[in-house]
Amino acid sequence: MNLTLSRPVARIVDLYTKNGVDGAYMLLLTLSPDHGVGFIIAVDEPNVSASYTALVRAVSQVWLTAAEHAGRQQTEAVFSENYTLPKGGSVEEVRIGEGEPGLEVARLLSNGSDVITILASLQGVPLGT
């Protein structure tokens, strides 16, 4: 059961960058604390500006997409599962939300009561299927 959201959820990723230019030489250092990785782009050629810009755009797009994908896979492997209390009928199902930036509670039962359905009803939020 998924809650229907009225707007898409975006994830903000902080990147720490430092660049330098010396004649026909340009360098960019990028670090992502969220992912624990970084990259360096160094260009040395006569048309350095155009090459540098194209490389930064291409590498950033591919690199961030790959880092986010790897992070989702690691999170899913470590945290996505059903957590059940041995007594009382309480269950929590945690998984990666499709198209969402992180984990979602897909099912939450407390003493046999469906907490998500109850909260959605009280708040007037429609539930998706």
Beta strands, then each sheet from edge to edge (+ up, - down):
strand 1: 2-3
strand 2: 16-22
strand 3: 25-32
strand 4: 37-44
strand 5: 81-84
strand 6: 91-96
strand 7: 103-110
strand 8: 113-114
strand 9: 127-128
sheet 1: 1+ 9-
sheet 2: 2+ 3- 4+
sheet 3: 5+ 6- 7+ 8-
end
